[in-house]
Structure formats: structure tokens, C-alpha cells
Amino acid sequence: MDIQVGDVLKMKKQHPCGSSEWEVLRIGADFRLKCKGCGHQIMIPRPKAEKNVRAVVRKD
């Protein structure tokens, strides 16, 4: 899966704040994602992140 820093990922499940969109801040073995709703940041393993992605929105 081709994901770049700055892309917005639409995930299958919502964050507790209600948003299901996450901005990619860092890629590698783990992804650092920032919730577009509340700004909460998480580190998630690459396989888990790629499995839960519904759509990738490219930054312009």
C-alpha cells in the first residue's frame, strides 16, 4: 500500500471523538497518526494500520 507522510487515512472504525480520518505524520515499521477530529496522536504497527484503512486521501 502506497501511503506517504501528509496523506489522510479514512479508517474502518471511528475514534471515540467521532472522527474516522487520520493524518499520517510518520511512516516506517510503525505509523504515527494524528486524529483530524481531536488532534490525538498514536503510534500503530504498519500491518494493523494497512488492514484498517478504508481509503487514502492524497494531500494536494
All heavy atoms as TSV, in Angstrom:
chain	resi	resn	atom	element	x	y	z
A	1	MET	N	N	0.853	-1.176	0.000
A	1	MET	CA	C	0.000	0.000	0.000
A	1	MET	C	C	0.899	1.239	0.000
A	1	MET	O	O	1.857	1.319	0.770
A	1	MET	CB	C	-0.877	-0.029	1.256
A	1	MET	CG	C	-1.888	1.082	1.299
A	1	MET	SD	S	-3.055	0.899	2.658
A	1	MET	CE	C	-4.106	-0.346	1.997
A	2	ASP	N	N	0.602	2.195	-0.879
A	2	ASP	CA	C	1.431	3.392	-1.017
A	2	ASP	C	C	0.852	4.526	-0.175
A	2	ASP	O	O	-0.076	5.203	-0.594
A	2	ASP	CB	C	1.513	3.784	-2.492
A	2	ASP	CG	C	2.431	4.964	-2.712
A	2	ASP	OD1	O	3.435	5.085	-1.991
A	2	ASP	OD2	O	2.133	5.781	-3.605
A	3	ILE	N	N	1.415	4.714	1.012
A	3	ILE	CA	C	0.981	5.775	1.913
A	3	ILE	C	C	2.171	6.689	2.154
A	3	ILE	O	O	3.270	6.225	2.415
A	3	ILE	CB	C	0.478	5.181	3.244
A	3	ILE	CG1	C	-0.752	4.306	2.988
A	3	ILE	CG2	C	0.151	6.288	4.232
A	3	ILE	CD1	C	-1.236	3.539	4.203
A	4	GLN	N	N	1.968	7.986	2.035
A	4	GLN	CA	C	3.029	8.973	2.215
A	4	GLN	C	C	2.711	9.879	3.405
A	4	GLN	O	O	1.559	10.003	3.801
A	4	GLN	CB	C	3.168	9.835	0.947
A	4	GLN	CG	C	3.431	9.060	-0.317
A	4	GLN	CD	C	4.766	8.348	-0.293
A	4	GLN	OE1	O	5.737	8.862	0.240
A	4	GLN	NE2	N	4.812	7.158	-0.856
A	5	VAL	N	N	3.742	10.525	3.935
A	5	VAL	CA	C	3.554	11.491	5.012
A	5	VAL	C	C	2.677	12.633	4.492
A	5	VAL	O	O	2.869	13.119	3.382
A	5	VAL	CB	C	4.914	12.034	5.500
A	5	VAL	CG1	C	4.718	13.164	6.506
A	5	VAL	CG2	C	5.734	10.914	6.111
A	6	GLY	N	N	1.689	13.018	5.269
A	6	GLY	CA	C	0.779	14.089	4.877
A	6	GLY	C	C	-0.544	13.584	4.335
A	6	GLY	O	O	-1.511	14.338	4.256
A	7	ASP	N	N	-0.619	12.303	3.949
A	7	ASP	CA	C	-1.880	11.727	3.477
A	7	ASP	C	C	-2.875	11.644	4.628
A	7	ASP	O	O	-2.495	11.597	5.800
A	7	ASP	CB	C	-1.671	10.317	2.926
A	7	ASP	CG	C	-0.923	10.297	1.608
A	7	ASP	OD1	O	-0.755	11.368	1.000
A	7	ASP	OD2	O	-0.509	9.204	1.195
A	8	VAL	N	N	-4.139	11.627	4.287
A	8	VAL	CA	C	-5.200	11.443	5.276
A	8	VAL	C	C	-5.810	10.063	5.034
A	8	VAL	O	O	-6.194	9.735	3.920
A	8	VAL	CB	C	-6.276	12.549	5.160
A	8	VAL	CG1	C	-7.426	12.276	6.103
A	8	VAL	CG2	C	-5.663	13.907	5.439
A	9	LEU	N	N	-5.854	9.246	6.095
A	9	LEU	CA	C	-6.401	7.898	6.009
A	9	LEU	C	C	-7.806	7.887	6.587
A	9	LEU	O	O	-8.022	8.378	7.689
A	9	LEU	CB	C	-5.530	6.914	6.794
A	9	LEU	CG	C	-4.052	6.873	6.444
A	9	LEU	CD1	C	-3.343	5.872	7.343
A	9	LEU	CD2	C	-3.844	6.526	4.990
A	10	LYS	N	N	-8.746	7.329	5.838
A	10	LYS	CA	C	-10.090	7.112	6.368
A	10	LYS	C	C	-10.123	5.670	6.856
A	10	LYS	O	O	-9.949	4.743	6.077
A	10	LYS	CB	C	-11.137	7.356	5.286
A	10	LYS	CG	C	-12.548	7.224	5.794
A	10	LYS	CD	C	-13.492	8.060	4.956
A	10	LYS	CE	C	-14.923	7.907	5.391
A	10	LYS	NZ	N	-15.208	8.509	6.668
A	11	MET	N	N	-10.322	5.495	8.153
A	11	MET	CA	C	-10.258	4.176	8.768
A	11	MET	C	C	-11.644	3.547	8.866
A	11	MET	O	O	-12.659	4.222	8.767
A	11	MET	CB	C	-9.647	4.275	10.173
A	11	MET	CG	C	-8.271	4.919	10.182
A	11	MET	SD	S	-7.054	4.039	9.222
A	11	MET	CE	C	-6.198	3.182	10.501
A	12	LYS	N	N	-11.671	2.217	9.060
A	12	LYS	CA	C	-12.936	1.491	9.166
A	12	LYS	C	C	-13.699	1.849	10.436
A	12	LYS	O	O	-14.919	1.951	10.419
A	12	LYS	CB	C	-12.684	-0.013	9.133
A	12	LYS	CG	C	-12.212	-0.514	7.789
A	12	LYS	CD	C	-11.974	-1.997	7.807
A	12	LYS	CE	C	-11.456	-2.481	6.454
A	12	LYS	NZ	N	-11.115	-3.901	6.477
A	13	LYS	N	N	-12.977	2.029	11.535
A	13	LYS	CA	C	-13.613	2.336	12.811
A	13	LYS	C	C	-13.356	3.782	13.196
A	13	LYS	O	O	-12.303	4.338	12.895
A	13	LYS	CB	C	-13.075	1.425	13.915
A	13	LYS	CG	C	-13.464	-0.026	13.726
A	13	LYS	CD	C	-13.028	-0.846	14.907
A	13	LYS	CE	C	-13.469	-2.284	14.737
A	13	LYS	NZ	N	-13.042	-3.128	15.854
A	14	GLN	N	N	-14.299	4.377	13.920
A	14	GLN	CA	C	-14.161	5.755	14.363
A	14	GLN	C	C	-13.338	5.839	15.639
A	14	GLN	O	O	-13.312	4.921	16.450
A	14	GLN	CB	C	-15.532	6.355	14.652
A	14	GLN	CG	C	-16.371	6.638	13.439
A	14	GLN	CD	C	-17.651	7.361	13.818
A	14	GLN	OE1	O	-18.054	7.359	14.969
A	14	GLN	NE2	N	-18.283	7.961	12.835
A	15	HIS	N	N	-12.694	6.977	15.818
A	15	HIS	CA	C	-12.047	7.317	17.077
A	15	HIS	C	C	-13.167	7.703	18.053
A	15	HIS	O	O	-14.234	8.125	17.608
A	15	HIS	CB	C	-11.089	8.499	16.823
A	15	HIS	CG	C	-10.214	8.842	17.966
A	15	HIS	ND1	N	-10.308	10.028	18.622
A	15	HIS	CD2	C	-9.224	8.143	18.572
A	15	HIS	CE1	C	-9.407	10.057	19.590
A	15	HIS	NE2	N	-8.735	8.926	19.567
A	16	PRO	N	N	-12.972	7.571	19.356
A	16	PRO	CA	C	-14.032	7.945	20.298
A	16	PRO	C	C	-14.546	9.378	20.144
A	16	PRO	O	O	-15.687	9.672	20.531
A	16	PRO	CB	C	-13.371	7.755	21.666
A	16	PRO	CG	C	-12.378	6.670	21.441
A	16	PRO	CD	C	-11.855	6.908	20.035
A	17	CYS	N	N	-13.756	10.275	19.551
A	17	CYS	CA	C	-14.219	11.652	19.345
A	17	CYS	C	C	-15.231	11.740	18.200
A	17	CYS	O	O	-15.887	12.764	18.030
A	17	CYS	CB	C	-13.048	12.592	19.083
A	17	CYS	SG	S	-12.306	12.431	17.453
A	18	GLY	N	N	-15.348	10.684	17.395
A	18	GLY	CA	C	-16.320	10.661	16.310
A	18	GLY	C	C	-15.709	10.756	14.919
A	18	GLY	O	O	-16.392	10.518	13.932
A	19	SER	N	N	-14.434	11.103	14.827
A	19	SER	CA	C	-13.776	11.228	13.530
A	19	SER	C	C	-13.183	9.885	13.105
A	19	SER	O	O	-12.684	9.132	13.929
A	19	SER	CB	C	-12.661	12.275	13.607
A	19	SER	OG	O	-11.953	12.333	12.397
A	20	SER	N	N	-13.217	9.596	11.810
A	20	SER	CA	C	-12.576	8.375	11.310
A	20	SER	C	C	-11.437	8.721	10.351
A	20	SER	O	O	-10.950	7.864	9.628
A	20	SER	CB	C	-13.601	7.483	10.615
A	20	SER	OG	O	-14.171	8.147	9.529
A	21	GLU	N	N	-11.003	9.992	10.342
A	21	GLU	CA	C	-9.912	10.432	9.475
A	21	GLU	C	C	-8.668	10.730	10.297
A	21	GLU	O	O	-8.737	11.371	11.348
A	21	GLU	CB	C	-10.328	11.675	8.683
A	21	GLU	CG	C	-11.424	11.379	7.681
A	21	GLU	CD	C	-11.718	12.549	6.775
A	21	GLU	OE1	O	-11.321	13.690	7.108
A	21	GLU	OE2	O	-12.354	12.326	5.738
A	22	TRP	N	N	-7.528	10.224	9.803
A	22	TRP	CA	C	-6.250	10.360	10.485
A	22	TRP	C	C	-5.206	10.886	9.511
A	22	TRP	O	O	-5.119	10.421	8.384
A	22	TRP	CB	C	-5.789	9.008	11.013
A	22	TRP	CG	C	-6.687	8.441	12.072
A	22	TRP	CD1	C	-7.860	7.784	11.869
A	22	TRP	CD2	C	-6.486	8.481	13.472
A	22	TRP	NE1	N	-8.401	7.411	13.065
A	22	TRP	CE2	C	-7.566	7.823	14.076
A	22	TRP	CE3	C	-5.479	9.003	14.294
A	22	TRP	CZ2	C	-7.666	7.689	15.454
A	22	TRP	CZ3	C	-5.592	8.848	15.655
A	22	TRP	CH2	C	-6.678	8.202	16.231
A	23	GLU	N	N	-4.379	11.831	9.939
A	23	GLU	CA	C	-3.282	12.355	9.132
A	23	GLU	C	C	-2.018	11.576	9.450
A	23	GLU	O	O	-1.713	11.317	10.613
A	23	GLU	CB	C	-3.061	13.835	9.438
A	23	GLU	CG	C	-1.952	14.454	8.626
A	23	GLU	CD	C	-1.709	15.919	8.961
A	23	GLU	OE1	O	-2.463	16.481	9.768
A	23	GLU	OE2	O	-0.762	16.473	8.411
A	24	VAL	N	N	-1.264	11.191	8.411
A	24	VAL	CA	C	-0.023	10.443	8.592
A	24	VAL	C	C	1.110	11.432	8.884
A	24	VAL	O	O	1.400	12.302	8.069
A	24	VAL	CB	C	0.314	9.615	7.335
A	24	VAL	CG1	C	1.628	8.880	7.522
A	24	VAL	CG2	C	-0.813	8.655	7.006
A	25	LEU	N	N	1.742	11.283	10.047
A	25	LEU	CA	C	2.857	12.151	10.430
A	25	LEU	C	C	4.204	11.474	10.213
A	25	LEU	O	O	5.208	12.146	10.002
A	25	LEU	CB	C	2.739	12.552	11.907
A	25	LEU	CG	C	1.464	13.293	12.304
A	25	LEU	CD1	C	1.469	13.569	13.799
A	25	LEU	CD2	C	1.318	14.577	11.520
A	26	ARG	N	N	4.248	10.136	10.303
A	26	ARG	CA	C	5.499	9.395	10.168
A	26	ARG	C	C	5.187	8.011	9.637
A	26	ARG	O	O	4.166	7.427	9.984
A	26	ARG	CB	C	6.152	9.293	11.547
A	26	ARG	CG	C	7.410	8.466	11.638
A	26	ARG	CD	C	7.821	8.384	13.112
A	26	ARG	NE	N	8.800	7.433	13.520
A	26	ARG	CZ	C	8.872	6.154	13.255
A	26	ARG	NH1	N	7.986	5.591	12.478
A	26	ARG	NH2	N	9.820	5.382	13.734
A	27	ILE	N	N	6.068	7.498	8.757
A	27	ILE	CA	C	5.894	6.140	8.248
A	27	ILE	C	C	7.156	5.349	8.518
A	27	ILE	O	O	8.216	5.904	8.749
A	27	ILE	CB	C	5.543	6.129	6.741
A	27	ILE	CG1	C	6.585	6.873	5.921
A	27	ILE	CG2	C	4.172	6.685	6.496
A	27	ILE	CD1	C	6.375	6.780	4.440
A	28	GLY	N	N	7.034	4.037	8.499
A	28	GLY	CA	C	8.150	3.126	8.754
A	28	GLY	C	C	7.556	1.799	9.182
A	28	GLY	O	O	6.511	1.386	8.681
A	29	ALA	N	N	8.186	1.140	10.149
A	29	ALA	CA	C	7.629	-0.100	10.687
A	29	ALA	C	C	6.331	0.207	11.427
A	29	ALA	O	O	5.420	-0.612	11.476
A	29	ALA	CB	C	8.618	-0.764	11.623
A	30	ASP	N	N	6.272	1.410	12.025
A	30	ASP	CA	C	5.063	1.909	12.681
A	30	ASP	C	C	4.639	3.193	11.983
A	30	ASP	O	O	5.457	3.881	11.385
A	30	ASP	CB	C	5.337	2.242	14.153
A	30	ASP	CG	C	5.689	1.025	14.973
A	30	ASP	OD1	O	5.107	-0.041	14.706
A	30	ASP	OD2	O	6.526	1.141	15.882
A	31	PHE	N	N	3.359	3.508	12.071
A	31	PHE	CA	C	2.852	4.785	11.585
A	31	PHE	C	C	2.542	5.664	12.783
A	31	PHE	O	O	2.031	5.180	13.785
A	31	PHE	CB	C	1.536	4.611	10.803
A	31	PHE	CG	C	1.682	3.997	9.436
A	31	PHE	CD1	C	0.553	3.651	8.716
A	31	PHE	CD2	C	2.904	3.780	8.855
A	31	PHE	CE1	C	0.649	3.091	7.458
A	31	PHE	CE2	C	3.006	3.216	7.589
A	31	PHE	CZ	C	1.876	2.880	6.895
A	32	ARG	N	N	2.852	6.959	12.701
A	32	ARG	CA	C	2.355	7.913	13.687
A	32	ARG	C	C	1.197	8.624	13.013
A	32	ARG	O	O	1.353	9.205	11.939
A	32	ARG	CB	C	3.409	8.916	14.129
A	32	ARG	CG	C	2.807	9.941	15.117
A	32	ARG	CD	C	3.823	10.854	15.750
A	32	ARG	NE	N	4.714	10.190	16.666
A	32	ARG	CZ	C	4.404	9.862	17.925
A	32	ARG	NH1	N	3.204	10.099	18.405
A	32	ARG	NH2	N	5.300	9.284	18.685
A	33	LEU	N	N	0.031	8.534	13.618
A	33	LEU	CA	C	-1.181	9.118	13.059
A	33	LEU	C	C	-1.737	10.165	14.010
A	33	LEU	O	O	-1.640	10.024	15.232
A	33	LEU	CB	C	-2.246	8.034	12.840
A	33	LEU	CG	C	-1.852	6.857	11.949
A	33	LEU	CD1	C	-2.976	5.830	11.920
A	33	LEU	CD2	C	-1.516	7.311	10.551
A	34	LYS	N	N	-2.332	11.218	13.428
A	34	LYS	CA	C	-2.968	12.271	14.218
A	34	LYS	C	C	-4.438	12.346	13.831
A	34	LYS	O	O	-4.766	12.475	12.640
A	34	LYS	CB	C	-2.287	13.608	13.959
A	34	LYS	CG	C	-2.863	14.754	14.778
A	34	LYS	CD	C	-1.995	15.984	14.644
A	34	LYS	CE	C	-2.792	17.074	13.989
A	34	LYS	NZ	N	-2.040	18.306	13.832
A	35	CYS	N	N	-5.304	12.252	14.824
A	35	CYS	CA	C	-6.743	12.316	14.583
A	35	CYS	C	C	-7.110	13.698	14.055
A	35	CYS	O	O	-6.687	14.714	14.617
A	35	CYS	CB	C	-7.499	12.021	15.880
A	35	CYS	SG	S	-9.290	12.123	15.693
A	36	LYS	N	N	-7.894	13.742	12.976
A	36	LYS	CA	C	-8.313	15.020	12.391
A	36	LYS	C	C	-9.405	15.691	13.220
A	36	LYS	O	O	-9.662	16.874	13.057
A	36	LYS	CB	C	-8.820	14.812	10.958
A	36	LYS	CG	C	-7.778	14.295	9.989
A	36	LYS	CD	C	-6.693	15.301	9.715
A	36	LYS	CE	C	-7.180	16.288	8.675
A	36	LYS	NZ	N	-6.168	17.253	8.287
A	37	GLY	N	N	-10.044	14.931	14.108
A	37	GLY	CA	C	-11.104	15.498	14.937
A	37	GLY	C	C	-10.578	16.199	16.177
A	37	GLY	O	O	-10.841	17.374	16.401
A	38	CYS	N	N	-9.799	15.462	16.996
A	38	CYS	CA	C	-9.374	15.998	18.298
A	38	CYS	C	C	-7.877	16.264	18.398
A	38	CYS	O	O	-7.424	16.866	19.363
A	38	CYS	CB	C	-9.803	15.050	19.418
A	38	CYS	SG	S	-9.003	13.433	19.355
A	39	GLY	N	N	-7.075	15.790	17.429
A	39	GLY	CA	C	-5.640	16.033	17.450
A	39	GLY	C	C	-4.827	14.999	18.212
A	39	GLY	O	O	-3.612	15.131	18.331
A	40	HIS	N	N	-5.473	13.954	18.737
A	40	HIS	CA	C	-4.774	12.897	19.474
A	40	HIS	C	C	-3.823	12.152	18.537
A	40	HIS	O	O	-4.177	11.873	17.398
A	40	HIS	CB	C	-5.795	11.927	20.074
A	40	HIS	CG	C	-5.189	10.838	20.887
A	40	HIS	ND1	N	-4.703	11.051	22.150
A	40	HIS	CD2	C	-4.984	9.528	20.617
A	40	HIS	CE1	C	-4.222	9.910	22.618
A	40	HIS	NE2	N	-4.378	8.970	21.709
A	41	GLN	N	N	-2.604	11.864	19.012
A	41	GLN	CA	C	-1.615	11.164	18.195
A	41	GLN	C	C	-1.393	9.760	18.728
A	41	GLN	O	O	-1.349	9.552	19.935
A	41	GLN	CB	C	-0.284	11.910	18.200
A	41	GLN	CG	C	-0.372	13.235	17.480
A	41	GLN	CD	C	0.982	13.897	17.343
A	41	GLN	OE1	O	2.022	13.277	17.527
A	41	GLN	NE2	N	0.979	15.178	17.003
A	42	ILE	N	N	-1.250	8.798	17.797
A	42	ILE	CA	C	-0.995	7.409	18.161
A	42	ILE	C	C	0.114	6.843	17.291
A	42	ILE	O	O	0.371	7.347	16.193
A	42	ILE	CB	C	-2.256	6.521	18.004
A	42	ILE	CG1	C	-2.741	6.506	16.550
A	42	ILE	CG2	C	-3.354	6.961	18.946
A	42	ILE	CD1	C	-3.793	5.440	16.263
A	43	MET	N	N	0.773	5.812	17.805
A	43	MET	CA	C	1.702	5.001	17.011
A	43	MET	C	C	1.010	3.658	16.827
A	43	MET	O	O	0.515	3.075	17.782
A	43	MET	CB	C	3.020	4.781	17.741
A	43	MET	CG	C	3.887	6.022	17.836
A	43	MET	SD	S	4.690	6.462	16.298
A	43	MET	CE	C	5.982	5.257	16.203
A	44	ILE	N	N	0.964	3.184	15.584
A	44	ILE	CA	C	0.270	1.934	15.276
A	44	ILE	C	C	1.150	1.114	14.331
A	44	ILE	O	O	1.767	1.682	13.418
A	44	ILE	CB	C	-1.127	2.235	14.677
A	44	ILE	CG1	C	-1.939	0.980	14.473
A	44	ILE	CG2	C	-1.031	3.021	13.403
A	44	ILE	CD1	C	-3.385	1.235	14.102
A	45	PRO	N	N	1.270	-0.190	14.556
A	45	PRO	CA	C	2.089	-1.012	13.657
A	45	PRO	C	C	1.566	-0.966	12.218
A	45	PRO	O	O	0.358	-0.895	11.993
A	45	PRO	CB	C	1.945	-2.421	14.232
A	45	PRO	CG	C	1.462	-2.248	15.623
A	45	PRO	CD	C	0.690	-0.964	15.645
A	46	ARG	N	N	2.487	-0.990	11.260
A	46	ARG	CA	C	2.121	-0.891	9.843
A	46	ARG	C	C	1.068	-1.917	9.416
A	46	ARG	O	O	0.077	-1.538	8.777
A	46	ARG	CB	C	3.362	-1.024	8.966
A	46	ARG	CG	C	3.068	-0.982	7.473
A	46	ARG	CD	C	4.311	-1.210	6.645
A	46	ARG	NE	N	5.157	-0.054	6.583
A	46	ARG	CZ	C	5.080	0.862	5.608
A	46	ARG	NH1	N	4.187	0.756	4.658
A	46	ARG	NH2	N	5.907	1.883	5.607
A	47	PRO	N	N	1.209	-3.225	9.758
A	47	PRO	CA	C	0.194	-4.197	9.298
A	47	PRO	C	C	-1.207	-3.881	9.825
A	47	PRO	O	O	-2.189	-4.022	9.101
A	47	PRO	CB	C	0.690	-5.530	9.854
A	47	PRO	CG	C	2.138	-5.339	10.118
A	47	PRO	CD	C	2.313	-3.892	10.449
A	48	LYS	N	N	-1.302	-3.453	11.072
A	48	LYS	CA	C	-2.604	-3.130	11.650
A	48	LYS	C	C	-3.212	-1.896	10.974
A	48	LYS	O	O	-4.406	-1.856	10.678
A	48	LYS	CB	C	-2.477	-2.892	13.156
A	48	LYS	CG	C	-3.794	-2.708	13.848
A	48	LYS	CD	C	-3.640	-2.664	15.344
A	48	LYS	CE	C	-4.999	-2.515	16.005
A	48	LYS	NZ	N	-4.868	-2.414	17.466
A	49	ALA	N	N	-2.377	-0.893	10.704
A	49	ALA	CA	C	-2.865	0.328	10.052
A	49	ALA	C	C	-3.350	0.017	8.631
A	49	ALA	O	O	-4.439	0.448	8.235
A	49	ALA	CB	C	-1.764	1.382	10.011
A	50	GLU	N	N	-2.555	-0.739	7.864
A	50	GLU	CA	C	-2.931	-1.040	6.483
A	50	GLU	C	C	-4.191	-1.894	6.420
A	50	GLU	O	O	-4.979	-1.765	5.492
A	50	GLU	CB	C	-1.775	-1.724	5.762
A	50	GLU	CG	C	-0.618	-0.783	5.492
A	50	GLU	CD	C	0.547	-1.436	4.779
A	50	GLU	OE1	O	0.584	-2.680	4.695
A	50	GLU	OE2	O	1.432	-0.695	4.322
A	51	LYS	N	N	-4.392	-2.761	7.402
A	51	LYS	CA	C	-5.579	-3.609	7.435
A	51	LYS	C	C	-6.849	-2.797	7.686
A	51	LYS	O	O	-7.920	-3.128	7.169
A	51	LYS	CB	C	-5.400	-4.657	8.549
A	51	LYS	CG	C	-6.569	-5.575	8.733
A	51	LYS	CD	C	-6.296	-6.550	9.880
A	51	LYS	CE	C	-7.614	-7.031	10.407
A	51	LYS	NZ	N	-7.693	-7.053	11.835
A	52	ASN	N	N	-6.739	-1.713	8.472
A	52	ASN	CA	C	-7.908	-0.941	8.874
A	52	ASN	C	C	-8.201	0.276	8.002
A	52	ASN	O	O	-9.149	1.000	8.273
A	52	ASN	CB	C	-7.765	-0.507	10.338
A	52	ASN	CG	C	-7.884	-1.691	11.273
A	52	ASN	OD1	O	-8.717	-2.555	11.082
A	52	ASN	ND2	N	-7.024	-1.737	12.274
A	53	VAL	N	N	-7.399	0.501	6.961
A	53	VAL	CA	C	-7.618	1.655	6.082
A	53	VAL	C	C	-8.754	1.358	5.105
A	53	VAL	O	O	-8.777	0.316	4.462
A	53	VAL	CB	C	-6.330	2.003	5.307
A	53	VAL	CG1	C	-6.614	3.036	4.227
A	53	VAL	CG2	C	-5.263	2.493	6.253
A	54	ARG	N	N	-9.683	2.267	5.002
A	54	ARG	CA	C	-10.767	2.169	4.037
A	54	ARG	C	C	-10.435	2.959	2.778
A	54	ARG	O	O	-10.714	2.525	1.667
A	54	ARG	CB	C	-12.066	2.684	4.645
A	54	ARG	CG	C	-13.243	2.571	3.697
A	54	ARG	CD	C	-14.538	2.818	4.384
A	54	ARG	NE	N	-14.849	1.661	5.218
A	54	ARG	CZ	C	-15.817	1.623	6.110
A	54	ARG	NH1	N	-16.564	2.667	6.309
A	54	ARG	NH2	N	-16.046	0.535	6.823
A	55	ALA	N	N	-9.820	4.145	2.931
A	55	ALA	CA	C	-9.473	4.983	1.779
A	55	ALA	C	C	-8.286	5.865	2.132
A	55	ALA	O	O	-8.086	6.211	3.292
A	55	ALA	CB	C	-10.664	5.850	1.379
A	56	VAL	N	N	-7.501	6.239	1.105
A	56	VAL	CA	C	-6.382	7.147	1.276
A	56	VAL	C	C	-6.697	8.414	0.494
A	56	VAL	O	O	-6.969	8.357	-0.702
A	56	VAL	CB	C	-5.058	6.532	0.756
A	56	VAL	CG1	C	-3.920	7.522	0.880
A	56	VAL	CG2	C	-4.750	5.240	1.482
A	57	VAL	N	N	-6.665	9.551	1.185
A	57	VAL	CA	C	-6.896	10.851	0.554
A	57	VAL	C	C	-5.542	11.527	0.438
A	57	VAL	O	O	-4.884	11.790	1.443
A	57	VAL	CB	C	-7.860	11.714	1.395
A	57	VAL	CG1	C	-8.089	13.056	0.720
A	57	VAL	CG2	C	-9.163	10.986	1.628
A	58	ARG	N	N	-5.087	11.781	-0.794
A	58	ARG	CA	C	-3.784	12.409	-1.023
A	58	ARG	C	C	-3.836	13.881	-0.640
A	58	ARG	O	O	-4.830	14.557	-0.870
A	58	ARG	CB	C	-3.394	12.318	-2.494
A	58	ARG	CG	C	-3.254	10.908	-2.968
A	58	ARG	CD	C	-1.893	10.373	-2.578
A	58	ARG	NE	N	-1.803	8.990	-2.974
A	58	ARG	CZ	C	-1.188	8.068	-2.272
A	58	ARG	NH1	N	-0.608	8.375	-1.148
A	58	ARG	NH2	N	-1.157	6.832	-2.683
A	59	LYS	N	N	-2.721	14.358	-0.080
A	59	LYS	CA	C	-2.656	15.796	0.158
A	59	LYS	C	C	-2.336	16.485	-1.166
A	59	LYS	O	O	-1.680	15.917	-2.035
A	59	LYS	CB	C	-1.610	16.128	1.217
A	59	LYS	CG	C	-0.180	16.019	0.776
A	59	LYS	CD	C	0.741	16.532	1.840
A	59	LYS	CE	C	2.149	16.564	1.271
A	59	LYS	NZ	N	3.103	17.093	2.207
A	60	ASP	N	N	-2.764	17.695	-1.308
A	60	ASP	CA	C	-2.532	18.431	-2.564
A	60	ASP	C	C	-1.308	19.299	-2.487
A	60	ASP	O	O	-0.846	19.702	-1.518
A	60	ASP	CB	C	-3.733	19.304	-2.898
A	60	ASP	CG	C	-4.957	18.427	-3.217
A	60	ASP	OD1	O	-4.759	17.299	-3.694
A	60	ASP	OD2	O	-6.066	18.888	-2.983
